Amino acid sequence: MLTNDALQTDLENTGQRRQGIPTWAALWLITLMVMTVSVRLTSPTGWLGSDDVSYYCAAEHLLTGETIQRTHHHYARLSVIAPIALSMVVFGENPAAIALPSFLASLLCVWLIALLGRRVWGWWEGLCAATIISVLPYYRILSTTAYPETQACLWSVSAVLITMAIVRCQSPKRIILLSLTCGLFVGLATSAKEFSVYTFVAVAAIISAHLKASWAVRLGTITICGAGLITYFLAESVFYMRVANDFWFRVHALGNTNAINWIYPVNGFHEAATLTGLIWKRLTIVMLEYKTFGWGIISVVFWPAVLVVVAVNRRGRWIGIWALAAYLLVAFLPVNFRNGPQPYPVFEGRNDLLACIPFALCLAWSLRRCLAYKLNPIIIRRCWPVVMAIIVMLAYANPRELYVFRKRDTQRVALAVEKIANYIQSQPINKDYKIFMPPSLYRRHRIMFPANMRSRLRVAVSDQSPPWWKKATVDIASRAEPLPSPSQAYLIATPLQWLGQPETWDYGVHLPEQDIQAWQHQTPLITVQRESMHTISLVNIDVEQANSLNEKNGGRKETVLVLLGPKVPEKPRTLAATVNAHNGLTQSPQ
């Protein structure tokens, strides 16, 4: 039965190549792309003030020509920061422009997944898999913020499609050219997300199984793909030799990340009493933690769908191998042996996102085969609206699934800073007063200020603070000034920073002790607090009330910001003189 299905699929694909896209598939594809855009624009993630800040800062270095001095793996992801820099040139420095490359990558990737499934099995499988990815919780939420996962997915799928073109090609010269291009695309994917290197496993599996040539030619083709991958990283190293004065910048950046001593919760699922327990947790995590970590309810069929394809479907076996390579590499990749083998804390949804693409393809094929036992092909084609509706319902079945990711403290601070910026801009006077804040707030949230206000931003920092902040942005060191009196400037800070202590994300950097004393006796002009997950409001409460409120909310003091500065007097009443028709002078208040 499965062999006949494969033969029937080959015949269907041959007919589709001759006739073009069927009407039902064209309708599904159009509906899918409209839905993909709609679900992202109706509920965009926006500025998180986390990893997106690093990519923004790295792009600033590229645009200003300032040498990159911070050895961090975010700064080594050229295939992410280069598109962000280009978007900033075209659309300016704002959260939407910085998230635009991820947004466009997600749209293109959904379309390419549909093409990939169609080339392997048919339009039904391709469009079903593309629908799953389109509305998969973490995929849609990462599509509207400057995180690298959607871009890594785009380059990875592109490399696989190029590989499929290689095995169908008859010209040796063209095979060499396509192989080099494939390697470059794997390099782009790996540059965006290091775990994407597993894509090379899929490339090797496709060439080994489907290239109609001797094994020597197959191995040679795989070697050429590897040469393309190495060529990309050599070119990237030459680039970083210029912008960071370091040919081995990527290696040093990754080495700096690997030196981190990851600390897991005592009872967290990352911990295991024995090696066997650790392996079991890693192999079953997609089925046990799906509600928390963004796979959606459909993740419970990960292993059945993937293993069935590997076992019985010769044509698509490499897709199952691709899924297994992606998942197992991320699950068991150790990064620190100083205190025993500590696996990287990857099971937070987004790090597993790249394994979702081959998984979705395997799931789509398994679903089609199940339907084929009960329904004829015509009914299967006509049921696509029902299939789409079920997939969307499953993706939205748990409304709290992404709550952990979207309720980040730094995102709430970003919304609060935006409120404060609008408040300052609305004041009728004192429009030239400088706006002071700690280095962390400036680095993370300066982008929330309108462009015409950013020249007024300044940084206040204690002399005893560690010096890392001086390299946080290209201009932060030049923004540092002594904190003036409350009558001469504005100050934005959390209650904890106002009391002279650093926040958890300040890493020991705090406001100057002496300068802040004059501000600590002042009543805040406004206090910004969180009312709900995405609701930030201005309220008239003092810092003691704000601290009390934070303690009730679990002690997260960064959920509240205070604005202090000069008191804004009421706008004086003026008299406007007008002359009536009889040349008589009248005065009226205005």
Backbone torsions as a table, in degrees:
resi	resn	phi	psi	omega
1	MET	NA	-43.1	179.9
2	LEU	-68.2	-37.1	177.8
3	THR	-64.4	-42.6	177.1
4	ASN	-63.0	-38.1	177.2
5	ASP	-61.4	-42.8	179.7
6	ALA	-64.0	-41.4	178.3
7	LEU	-64.4	-43.5	179.1
8	GLN	-62.4	-38.6	178.8
9	THR	-64.0	-41.2	177.2
10	ASP	-60.2	-42.4	178.9
11	LEU	-65.0	-41.2	179.0
12	GLU	-63.4	-42.9	-179.8
13	ASN	-64.8	-38.3	177.8
14	THR	-62.8	-43.5	177.7
15	GLY	-64.3	-37.5	-179.9
16	GLN	-67.4	-37.1	178.4
17	ARG	-64.1	-32.4	-179.6
18	ARG	-78.9	-37.0	-173.2
19	GLN	-96.9	-9.6	-175.5
20	GLY	83.9	-166.0	-176.2
21	ILE	-76.9	130.7	178.2
22	PRO	-65.8	160.6	-177.7
23	THR	-62.0	-44.3	-178.0
24	TRP	-64.8	-36.7	178.7
25	ALA	-70.0	-37.4	177.7
26	ALA	-64.0	-41.7	177.6
27	LEU	-63.7	-42.4	178.8
28	TRP	-62.9	-43.8	-178.3
29	LEU	-64.1	-43.9	179.1
30	ILE	-63.6	-46.0	179.0
31	THR	-60.9	-40.8	-179.2
32	LEU	-63.4	-44.6	-177.9
33	MET	-68.6	-37.7	176.1
34	VAL	-63.3	-43.8	178.8
35	MET	-64.5	-40.0	-179.9
36	THR	-60.3	-44.5	178.1
37	VAL	-67.4	-41.4	-174.7
38	SER	-64.7	-46.4	-176.3
39	VAL	-67.3	-21.5	177.8
40	ARG	-85.1	-39.8	-178.2
41	LEU	-77.0	-28.9	-179.4
42	THR	-75.4	-26.3	180.0
43	SER	-142.7	68.5	-179.2
44	PRO	-71.2	148.4	179.8
45	THR	-72.9	-44.5	177.7
46	GLY	80.9	-160.7	-173.3
47	TRP	-80.9	119.5	-180.0
48	LEU	-93.3	-19.8	-179.0
49	GLY	68.4	29.4	-176.4
50	SER	-125.6	-114.1	179.7
51	ASP	-62.5	-31.7	-179.2
52	ASP	-60.2	-29.5	177.7
53	VAL	-62.9	-42.6	-177.9
54	SER	-63.9	-41.9	179.1
55	TYR	-67.1	-36.1	175.7
56	TYR	-62.5	-46.8	-179.8
57	CYS	-64.3	-40.4	178.7
58	ALA	-64.1	-40.5	177.5
59	ALA	-64.0	-36.1	176.0
60	GLU	-59.3	-40.9	178.5
61	HIS	-61.7	-41.4	179.5
62	LEU	-62.8	-41.6	-175.1
63	LEU	-76.1	-32.6	-178.1
64	THR	-90.5	-15.8	-177.8
65	GLY	81.4	4.9	178.2
66	GLU	-71.3	139.1	-178.9
67	THR	-67.1	131.8	176.5
68	ILE	-74.5	119.6	-178.9
69	GLN	-110.5	-12.3	-178.9
70	ARG	-89.1	117.8	179.8
71	THR	-86.0	92.3	-176.1
72	HIS	-140.5	141.9	-174.2
73	HIS	-65.4	-23.7	176.0
74	HIS	-64.7	-34.5	-179.5
75	TYR	-76.6	-13.0	-179.1
76	ALA	-93.6	1.4	-178.0
77	ARG	-95.0	77.5	-173.2
78	LEU	-61.6	-38.0	-177.6
79	SER	-68.3	-10.8	174.8
80	VAL	-97.3	-48.2	-173.2
81	ILE	-74.8	-27.4	178.6
82	ALA	-65.7	-48.0	174.9
83	PRO	-61.5	-35.2	177.5
84	ILE	-64.8	-42.2	178.1
85	ALA	-61.6	-42.0	178.2
86	LEU	-63.1	-43.1	178.6
87	SER	-62.8	-36.9	178.0
88	MET	-65.7	-36.8	178.4
89	VAL	-63.9	-41.4	-175.0
90	VAL	-80.8	-43.1	-170.2
91	PHE	-113.9	0.6	177.8
92	GLY	89.1	177.2	-178.4
93	GLU	-93.9	95.7	177.3
94	ASN	-151.9	157.7	-176.4
95	PRO	-56.6	-37.5	-178.9
96	ALA	-64.5	-41.6	180.0
97	ALA	-65.8	-36.9	-178.2
98	ILE	-74.1	-29.4	177.6
99	ALA	-84.7	-12.1	-174.7
100	LEU	-58.7	-43.9	178.6
101	PRO	-58.0	-40.2	178.0
102	SER	-66.2	-38.6	179.0
103	PHE	-62.6	-49.5	-179.8
104	LEU	-65.4	-37.9	179.0
105	ALA	-62.5	-38.7	-180.0
106	SER	-65.8	-39.0	178.5
107	LEU	-66.0	-47.3	-179.9
108	LEU	-63.5	-37.7	-177.9
109	CYS	-65.9	-41.7	177.5
110	VAL	-59.2	-43.4	179.0
111	TRP	-64.2	-42.8	-179.5
112	LEU	-68.6	-32.9	176.7
113	ILE	-62.7	-40.3	176.7
114	ALA	-61.0	-42.8	178.2
115	LEU	-66.3	-38.7	-179.9
116	LEU	-64.0	-47.4	177.9
117	GLY	-62.2	-37.0	179.6
118	ARG	-65.6	-39.0	-179.0
119	ARG	-71.5	-28.5	-179.8
120	VAL	-84.0	-48.9	-173.8
121	TRP	-125.1	-51.9	-177.1
122	GLY	166.4	173.0	-178.2
123	TRP	-62.7	-37.0	-176.8
124	TRP	-61.5	-48.9	-179.7
125	GLU	-64.9	-42.6	-179.0
126	GLY	-63.5	-45.2	-178.6
127	LEU	-71.1	-34.1	176.7
128	CYS	-64.1	-46.2	178.6
129	ALA	-63.6	-40.0	178.8
130	ALA	-64.5	-35.7	177.3
131	THR	-65.5	-41.6	178.1
132	ILE	-59.5	-47.8	-178.5
133	ILE	-67.4	-37.5	-177.4
134	SER	-57.4	-42.3	-175.2
135	VAL	-107.3	4.3	177.0
136	LEU	-57.3	129.7	-168.7
137	PRO	-50.8	-54.6	-176.8
138	TYR	-68.7	-31.2	-179.7
139	TYR	-66.2	-43.8	-178.3
140	ARG	-71.7	-31.2	-178.3
141	ILE	-76.8	-30.2	177.9
142	LEU	-81.1	-9.5	-178.8
143	SER	-76.0	-15.1	-176.4
144	THR	-123.3	30.6	170.5
145	THR	-146.8	162.9	-170.9
146	ALA	-84.4	60.9	172.9
147	TYR	-105.8	154.3	-169.1
148	PRO	-86.8	-7.3	-169.3
149	GLU	-62.0	-44.1	-177.6
150	THR	-66.8	-33.3	176.9
151	GLN	-69.9	-38.2	176.0
152	ALA	-62.8	-40.3	177.2
153	CYS	-61.6	-41.2	-179.4
154	LEU	-61.3	-48.9	-178.4
155	TRP	-66.9	-35.6	-179.6
156	SER	-64.9	-48.8	178.8
157	VAL	-64.2	-37.5	178.3
158	SER	-61.8	-42.4	178.9
159	ALA	-62.2	-39.7	179.6
160	VAL	-66.7	-41.1	177.9
161	LEU	-63.3	-39.0	177.0
162	ILE	-64.3	-38.0	177.8
163	THR	-62.0	-39.5	177.7
164	MET	-65.7	-31.0	174.5
165	ALA	-69.1	-32.8	179.6
166	ILE	-62.7	-46.1	-175.1
167	VAL	-71.3	-16.6	177.4
168	ARG	-95.9	-9.3	-174.6
169	CYS	-79.4	146.3	-179.5
170	GLN	-107.8	-18.6	-176.6
171	SER	-88.1	121.6	179.0
172	PRO	-58.7	-41.1	-179.7
173	LYS	-64.5	-39.9	-179.9
174	ARG	-69.8	-33.9	177.1
175	ILE	-61.8	-42.2	178.7
176	ILE	-63.0	-44.5	-179.8
177	LEU	-63.6	-44.4	178.7
178	LEU	-66.0	-35.8	179.9
179	SER	-65.8	-42.9	176.8
180	LEU	-62.7	-41.8	178.8
181	THR	-63.6	-40.6	178.0
182	CYS	-59.9	-45.5	178.0
183	GLY	-60.9	-38.9	177.7
184	LEU	-63.1	-39.6	-179.9
185	PHE	-69.6	-36.8	173.7
186	VAL	-62.5	-38.1	176.2
187	GLY	-62.3	-41.4	177.0
188	LEU	-62.5	-41.9	178.6
189	ALA	-64.4	-42.9	-179.8
190	THR	-68.8	-33.8	176.1
191	SER	-63.6	-38.8	179.3
192	ALA	-71.6	-38.8	-178.8
193	LYS	-151.1	115.5	-171.1
194	GLU	-56.9	-33.0	-179.3
195	PHE	-63.8	-16.9	-177.5
196	SER	-68.6	-5.8	179.0
197	VAL	-60.9	-20.5	177.4
198	TYR	-62.0	-17.1	178.1
199	THR	-57.1	-29.3	179.3
200	PHE	-63.9	-27.2	175.6
201	VAL	-63.6	-43.5	178.0
202	ALA	-64.3	-40.9	178.8
203	VAL	-60.2	-47.4	-179.4
204	ALA	-65.4	-36.8	-179.9
205	ALA	-66.6	-41.2	179.6
206	ILE	-64.2	-48.1	-177.9
207	ILE	-64.0	-41.5	-178.8
208	SER	-65.3	-37.7	-173.4
209	ALA	-88.5	-28.1	-168.1
210	HIS	-122.0	-13.1	178.4
211	LEU	-73.6	121.6	-176.7
212	LYS	-84.9	78.6	-180.0
213	ALA	-158.7	175.2	179.3
214	SER	-68.2	162.5	179.8
215	TRP	-64.3	-29.5	177.1
216	ALA	-64.2	-41.3	178.3
217	VAL	-67.9	-39.5	179.1
218	ARG	-62.2	-46.8	178.9
219	LEU	-64.2	-36.7	177.2
220	GLY	-64.0	-40.2	178.5
221	THR	-65.0	-42.3	177.5
222	ILE	-62.9	-38.2	178.8
223	THR	-63.9	-39.3	178.5
224	ILE	-64.9	-39.4	175.2
225	CYS	-60.2	-42.0	176.6
226	GLY	-63.1	-36.1	177.3
227	ALA	-64.3	-37.4	175.8
228	GLY	-63.9	-39.6	177.4
229	LEU	-62.5	-45.7	179.4
230	ILE	-65.2	-38.5	178.6
231	THR	-59.2	-41.1	178.5
232	TYR	-60.0	-47.4	-176.3
233	PHE	-69.8	-30.3	173.7
234	LEU	-65.9	-42.7	177.8
235	ALA	-63.8	-40.4	177.9
236	GLU	-64.3	-38.2	179.3
237	SER	-65.5	-40.7	176.3
238	VAL	-61.6	-40.1	178.4
239	PHE	-62.4	-45.2	-179.1
240	TYR	-73.1	-21.4	173.4
241	MET	-63.3	-27.7	179.3
242	ARG	-88.1	-43.7	-173.2
243	VAL	-90.2	-16.1	179.4
244	ALA	-129.5	3.9	-178.4
245	ASN	54.6	36.7	-175.5
246	ASP	-151.7	106.8	179.1
247	PHE	-63.7	-34.1	-177.9
248	TRP	-100.8	34.4	-175.4
249	PHE	-59.2	-43.4	-179.2
250	ARG	-62.5	-42.9	-179.4
251	VAL	-63.4	-44.5	179.6
252	HIS	-66.3	-36.9	180.0
253	ALA	-66.0	-43.8	178.8
254	LEU	-68.1	-36.2	176.8
255	GLY	-64.2	-35.8	177.3
256	ASN	-66.6	-37.5	177.7
257	THR	-67.7	-41.2	-177.4
258	ASN	-68.4	-17.2	-180.0
259	ALA	-78.8	-8.3	-179.4
260	ILE	-67.3	136.1	177.2
261	ASN	-92.1	96.1	-176.8
262	TRP	-68.0	128.9	179.6
263	ILE	-113.4	119.1	-177.3
264	TYR	-101.6	157.1	175.0
265	PRO	-60.5	149.0	-177.0
266	VAL	-58.5	-42.3	-178.6
267	ASN	-105.8	16.7	-177.9
268	GLY	-72.3	160.7	-175.7
269	PHE	-73.2	-11.4	175.7
270	HIS	-71.4	-26.9	-177.3
271	GLU	-82.8	150.4	175.0
272	ALA	-151.6	140.4	-176.9
273	ALA	-67.8	-33.9	-178.0
274	THR	-130.6	166.0	176.8
275	LEU	-62.3	-37.5	177.9
276	THR	-62.9	-41.7	177.9
277	GLY	-63.9	-39.0	178.1
278	LEU	-62.9	-44.8	179.6
279	ILE	-62.8	-42.5	-179.1
280	TRP	-62.9	-43.0	-180.0
281	LYS	-64.9	-39.5	-179.4
282	ARG	-68.6	-34.1	-179.2
283	LEU	-78.3	-23.4	-175.2
284	THR	-109.2	5.1	-172.3
285	ILE	-63.6	-34.8	-178.1
286	VAL	-68.6	-20.8	179.8
287	MET	-96.8	-22.5	-176.7
288	LEU	-96.5	-26.2	-172.7
289	GLU	-118.9	23.8	-172.6
290	TYR	-64.5	-31.6	-176.3
291	LYS	-73.3	-23.3	-176.4
292	THR	-96.4	-32.4	-167.9
293	PHE	-114.4	29.6	160.7
294	GLY	80.6	8.1	177.1
295	TRP	-79.8	-21.6	-174.5
296	GLY	82.4	166.8	-177.5
297	ILE	-62.4	-27.3	-177.7
298	ILE	-65.7	-13.5	-177.1
299	SER	-68.4	-16.2	-179.4
300	VAL	-64.1	-16.9	-179.8
301	VAL	-102.5	18.4	-177.9
302	PHE	-56.4	-59.7	-175.9
303	TRP	-64.7	-45.5	178.2
304	PRO	-58.0	-46.6	-177.2
305	ALA	-64.3	-43.7	-177.1
306	VAL	-69.7	-46.8	-176.4
307	LEU	-67.1	-33.9	177.4
308	VAL	-64.1	-43.2	179.1
309	VAL	-63.6	-42.9	179.5
310	VAL	-62.6	-37.9	-173.2
311	ALA	-78.5	-39.0	-166.9
312	VAL	-121.9	-11.9	-175.6
313	ASN	-109.4	99.3	-176.7
314	ARG	-65.1	-38.9	-176.5
315	ARG	-64.9	-38.0	-176.9
316	GLY	-110.8	17.3	-176.8
317	ARG	-58.8	-35.8	-177.7
318	TRP	-64.5	-25.4	177.3
319	ILE	-68.0	-41.3	175.3
320	GLY	-63.1	-39.7	177.1
321	ILE	-63.5	-40.3	176.6
322	TRP	-58.1	-46.8	179.9
323	ALA	-63.3	-43.9	-179.9
324	LEU	-65.0	-42.7	179.5
325	ALA	-62.0	-42.8	-179.7
326	ALA	-62.6	-47.7	-175.0
327	TYR	-70.5	-46.9	-174.5
328	LEU	-70.5	-35.5	177.8
329	LEU	-62.7	-46.3	-179.8
330	VAL	-68.9	-35.8	-175.8
331	ALA	-69.5	-35.8	-171.1
332	PHE	-118.7	20.8	180.0
333	LEU	-79.6	109.3	178.0
334	PRO	-83.4	143.4	-179.3
335	VAL	-124.9	-5.2	-176.3
336	ASN	-152.7	124.6	180.0
337	PHE	-115.3	8.1	-176.3
338	ARG	-64.0	-39.0	-179.4
339	ASN	-117.3	37.5	-174.6
340	GLY	93.7	167.3	-178.1
341	PRO	-67.0	113.2	178.4
342	GLN	-112.8	106.4	178.4
343	PRO	-68.9	145.3	-180.0
344	TYR	-59.4	137.5	-177.9
345	PRO	-75.0	73.6	-171.8
346	VAL	-89.9	-17.8	-172.1
347	PHE	-82.1	68.8	176.0
348	GLU	-127.1	33.1	175.7
349	GLY	81.2	-64.5	-171.7
350	ARG	-68.4	-32.2	-179.7
351	ASN	-71.6	-22.7	175.8
352	ASP	-91.0	1.9	-172.3
353	LEU	-60.6	-35.8	-176.5
354	LEU	-67.5	-24.9	176.4
355	ALA	-77.0	-14.1	-177.4
356	CYS	-69.6	-28.1	-175.6
357	ILE	-67.8	-55.3	176.5
358	PRO	-64.1	-32.2	176.5
359	PHE	-62.1	-43.8	179.9
360	ALA	-62.9	-38.2	177.5
361	LEU	-65.3	-43.2	177.5
362	CYS	-63.2	-40.4	179.9
363	LEU	-65.6	-40.8	179.4
364	ALA	-63.1	-43.2	178.4
365	TRP	-63.8	-43.5	-179.8
366	SER	-62.3	-40.2	179.3
367	LEU	-65.0	-42.9	178.8
368	ARG	-62.3	-41.1	-179.5
369	ARG	-66.6	-36.6	177.7
370	CYS	-65.6	-43.0	179.0
371	LEU	-65.4	-31.3	-177.6
372	ALA	-66.3	-22.7	178.5
373	TYR	-72.1	-23.7	-175.0
374	LYS	-114.1	-27.6	-172.3
375	LEU	-121.3	154.1	175.9
376	ASN	-85.2	162.0	-174.1
377	PRO	-56.7	-34.6	-178.7
378	ILE	-65.0	-44.6	179.5
379	ILE	-65.5	-38.1	179.0
380	ILE	-60.8	-42.1	179.2
381	ARG	-65.7	-39.4	-175.6
382	ARG	-76.9	-13.3	-177.1
383	CYS	-88.7	11.1	-175.7
384	TRP	-60.7	-34.6	176.3
385	PRO	-61.7	-36.6	178.9
386	VAL	-67.0	-42.1	179.5
387	VAL	-61.9	-45.4	179.0
388	MET	-60.8	-43.8	-178.7
389	ALA	-62.2	-41.2	179.8
390	ILE	-65.5	-42.5	-179.9
391	ILE	-62.3	-44.4	179.5
392	VAL	-63.8	-42.1	179.3
393	MET	-62.3	-40.9	178.1
394	LEU	-65.1	-38.6	-179.0
395	ALA	-66.1	-29.3	-178.8
396	TYR	-106.3	12.7	-175.2
397	ALA	-67.1	-30.1	-179.7
398	ASN	-113.5	98.5	-175.3
399	PRO	-65.1	-19.2	-179.1
400	ARG	-96.5	8.8	-173.2
401	GLU	-61.1	-36.5	-178.6
402	LEU	-105.4	13.7	-177.0
403	TYR	-61.7	-41.2	-178.0
404	VAL	-62.6	-41.5	-177.3
405	PHE	-71.4	-39.3	-172.6
406	ARG	-90.3	-5.6	179.1
407	LYS	-100.1	23.4	-178.3
408	ARG	-55.8	143.1	179.3
409	ASP	-60.4	-40.7	-177.3
410	THR	-67.0	-29.8	176.7
411	GLN	-71.2	-38.4	176.6
412	ARG	-64.7	-37.1	176.8
413	VAL	-64.3	-39.4	178.6
414	ALA	-59.9	-46.1	177.9
415	LEU	-63.4	-36.4	178.7
416	ALA	-68.7	-41.7	178.5
417	VAL	-62.2	-38.9	178.1
418	GLU	-62.2	-40.1	176.6
419	LYS	-62.2	-44.9	-179.1
420	ILE	-65.0	-41.3	178.6
421	ALA	-59.9	-43.5	178.0
422	ASN	-64.8	-36.3	178.4
423	TYR	-64.0	-47.2	-180.0
424	ILE	-62.0	-42.0	-178.1
425	GLN	-66.2	-26.1	-177.9
426	SER	-81.2	-9.7	-177.5
427	GLN	-71.4	137.2	-174.8
428	PRO	-73.4	-23.6	-179.8
429	ILE	-128.4	-179.5	179.2
430	ASN	60.2	33.0	-177.9
431	LYS	-74.6	-8.8	177.9
432	ASP	-102.7	4.4	179.5
433	TYR	-68.8	138.1	178.1
434	LYS	-73.1	152.7	-177.9
435	ILE	-117.2	113.9	-177.3
436	PHE	-99.6	149.8	176.6
437	MET	-159.2	160.6	174.6
438	PRO	-65.1	160.7	-177.8
439	PRO	-57.5	-38.4	-177.6
440	SER	-64.4	-41.4	178.7
441	LEU	-66.0	-39.5	179.9
442	TYR	-64.9	-46.7	-177.3
443	ARG	-63.0	-44.2	-173.2
444	ARG	-81.0	-34.5	-164.7
445	HIS	-129.0	13.1	176.0
446	ARG	-62.7	-25.8	-178.4
447	ILE	-68.4	-17.2	179.5
448	MET	-76.9	-11.1	178.0
449	PHE	-85.8	142.5	173.9
450	PRO	-58.0	152.9	-175.7
451	ALA	-57.8	-35.0	-177.1
452	ASN	-74.6	-7.1	178.8
453	MET	-104.1	-12.6	-171.6
454	ARG	-69.3	-25.1	177.7
455	SER	-67.2	-17.6	-179.1
456	ARG	-89.6	-6.8	-176.1
457	LEU	-75.2	136.8	178.8
458	ARG	-135.8	162.2	-177.7
459	VAL	-118.0	131.9	174.3
460	ALA	-115.0	129.0	-174.0
461	VAL	-149.6	145.3	179.0
462	SER	-73.5	146.6	177.9
463	ASP	-67.1	-22.8	-179.1
464	GLN	-84.5	-0.5	-178.3
465	SER	-74.0	150.0	175.6
466	PRO	-62.2	149.8	-170.1
467	PRO	-80.5	2.6	-174.3
468	TRP	-59.0	-30.2	-174.1
469	TRP	-64.2	-23.8	-177.4
470	LYS	-66.1	-17.4	179.2
471	LYS	-109.2	9.1	-173.5
472	ALA	-67.5	-37.9	174.9
473	THR	-136.1	171.2	-176.6
474	VAL	-70.4	-19.4	-174.5
475	ASP	-124.3	3.9	-170.9
476	ILE	-65.4	-36.0	-179.6
477	ALA	-64.3	-36.9	179.8
478	SER	-74.8	-14.2	179.2
479	ARG	-85.9	-12.1	-176.3
480	ALA	-72.0	128.6	178.1
481	GLU	-144.2	155.7	173.7
482	PRO	-61.2	140.9	-177.9
483	LEU	-74.3	118.4	-178.1
484	PRO	-76.9	-172.8	179.1
485	SER	-73.9	160.4	-178.8
486	PRO	-61.3	-18.9	-178.5
487	SER	-84.5	-4.5	-173.2
488	GLN	-117.3	-2.6	-176.8
489	ALA	-162.8	171.2	172.6
490	TYR	-102.9	152.7	175.5
491	LEU	-133.2	126.9	176.5
492	ILE	-112.3	125.8	-178.0
493	ALA	-160.0	162.8	170.2
494	THR	-83.5	161.7	177.2
495	PRO	-55.2	-37.6	-179.5
496	LEU	-66.3	-41.9	177.6
497	GLN	-67.0	-36.5	179.1
498	TRP	-62.3	-33.4	178.8
499	LEU	-81.7	4.6	175.4
500	GLY	90.0	14.5	-179.1
501	GLN	-113.5	150.2	177.9
502	PRO	-80.9	149.3	172.9
503	GLU	-77.9	169.7	-179.0
504	THR	-62.0	-32.9	-179.0
505	TRP	-95.3	13.0	175.1
506	ASP	-89.4	-19.9	179.7
507	TYR	54.0	46.1	174.0
508	GLY	89.1	1.5	179.7
509	VAL	-94.8	130.2	-178.7
510	HIS	-143.5	173.7	-177.5
511	LEU	-71.6	155.1	-179.6
512	PRO	-63.2	133.0	-172.7
513	GLU	-63.4	-46.5	-175.6
514	GLN	-73.3	-44.9	-177.2
515	ASP	-64.4	-30.4	-174.7
516	ILE	-78.0	-15.0	-176.3
517	GLN	-61.0	-39.5	-179.9
518	ALA	-65.9	-26.3	-178.5
519	TRP	-84.3	-24.5	-174.4
520	GLN	-71.9	-13.9	178.7
521	HIS	-97.4	4.6	-175.7
522	GLN	-99.9	143.2	175.5
523	THR	-78.1	132.7	-179.9
524	PRO	-60.3	143.4	173.5
525	LEU	-66.8	-47.8	177.4
526	ILE	-143.7	155.7	173.6
527	THR	-125.6	134.1	-178.2
528	VAL	-110.6	123.6	-177.9
529	GLN	-131.4	163.6	-179.7
530	ARG	-90.5	127.9	174.7
531	GLU	-96.1	-39.7	177.7
532	SER	-147.1	-169.0	-173.0
533	MET	-56.9	-42.7	-177.7
534	HIS	-125.8	22.0	179.9
535	THR	-114.5	117.1	178.2
536	ILE	-117.2	130.8	-175.9
537	SER	-132.1	153.6	173.6
538	LEU	-87.6	128.3	-179.4
539	VAL	-133.7	155.7	179.8
540	ASN	-100.9	79.4	175.1
541	ILE	-131.2	152.8	179.9
542	ASP	-85.5	178.0	-174.0
543	VAL	-68.4	-35.0	178.2
544	GLU	-61.6	-41.9	176.7
545	GLN	-65.9	-38.0	179.6
546	ALA	-65.0	-42.9	178.2
547	ASN	-63.9	-39.9	177.9
548	SER	-62.6	-41.5	178.2
549	LEU	-63.2	-40.6	179.9
550	ASN	-65.4	-38.4	179.3
551	GLU	-62.8	-36.5	176.9
552	LYS	-68.4	-28.0	-179.8
553	ASN	-90.8	16.8	177.5
554	GLY	97.4	14.2	176.5
555	GLY	79.5	14.3	-179.8
556	ARG	-83.2	89.9	-176.1
557	LYS	-71.1	-20.6	-179.9
558	GLU	-75.0	-0.8	175.3
559	THR	-79.1	-7.8	-178.9
560	VAL	-125.4	134.3	174.3
561	LEU	-120.0	149.1	176.8
562	VAL	-120.8	146.9	175.4
563	LEU	-119.4	123.2	177.4
564	LEU	-122.0	161.0	179.3
565	GLY	157.2	-162.1	-176.6
566	PRO	-66.8	140.1	175.0
567	LYS	-67.5	133.4	-179.2
568	VAL	-93.6	111.8	-179.8
569	PRO	-69.9	161.3	176.9
570	GLU	-66.1	146.5	-179.9
571	LYS	-64.9	124.1	-176.5
572	PRO	-64.7	146.6	175.4
573	ARG	-77.9	134.9	178.8
574	THR	-119.4	156.3	178.2
575	LEU	-105.6	125.8	178.3
576	ALA	-101.5	128.0	-178.8
577	ALA	-92.2	132.8	176.7
578	THR	-132.5	152.5	179.8
579	VAL	-111.7	126.0	-178.6
580	ASN	-86.0	-173.5	-175.8
581	ALA	-65.6	-22.3	-178.9
582	HIS	-98.2	20.8	-179.8
583	ASN	58.2	21.2	177.2
584	GLY	-89.3	142.7	-177.3
585	LEU	-90.3	124.1	176.1
586	THR	-122.9	152.2	-179.8
587	GLN	-125.8	136.8	-179.0
588	SER	-138.9	142.5	179.1
589	PRO	-68.9	145.7	179.2
590	GLN	-139.1	NA	NA
